[in-house]
């Protein structure tokens, strides 16, 4: 006797295997800017150059800040130096100007990097945040260096008693240094979400069994002329 070739009753037929469908969605995230991408060395080098370029642009921030920020007017007599306007808001205005300029620089530099590179990735975001923080600090120092001298006493003696002169440009709220990196990070995430490359949709396997003629269900076996067990039926009579 030979064992039957058909599956037992009430047992579903074997589902077709499609090994080529699994890797369809794999590898695409790395190609389009995963953690480090397919070439980690190149990713890190590009990130270092981007961080350096963004940080150097902080010099321009300092120049514009010194140009646009309101300066605190001071006045001196023969012994002391005073605020000319005790209710003035020049100090707050200088901080606000720095924050607005930092936000603008964060958006512009990030957009320029995105247009040049056209992909995201963790190293790029870290480079933009670190470069923005260094650029804000460099802009702060540059603006103070270009502004009036920090030696108020010497400046008062040079101006003379009763003559109004500008006080040094200072950043009262040091938290303003975070405006640039925050704007850069949010801008990069927004641009990547809107215009970044998309991962291809994975191909869904075809479980219907009608993709080719290699698979036959139990009804197909019964319809075959040679019988359900692959053997010729016995002759009648």
Protein Blocks (a to p, Z undefined) as FASTA:
>chain_A
ZZdfbdcehiacdddddfklmmmmgoklmmnopanojblmlmmmmmmmmmmmmmmmmmmm
mmmmmmmpccddddddfkbccdfblmbcklmmmmmmmmmmmmmmmmmmmmmmmmmnopac
jklmmmmmmmmmmmmmmmmmmmmmmmccfblmlmmmmnoghiacddddddfblmlmmmmm
mmmmmmmmmmmmmmmccddddddddfkopmbmkbccfklmmmpmnbjnopacddeZZ
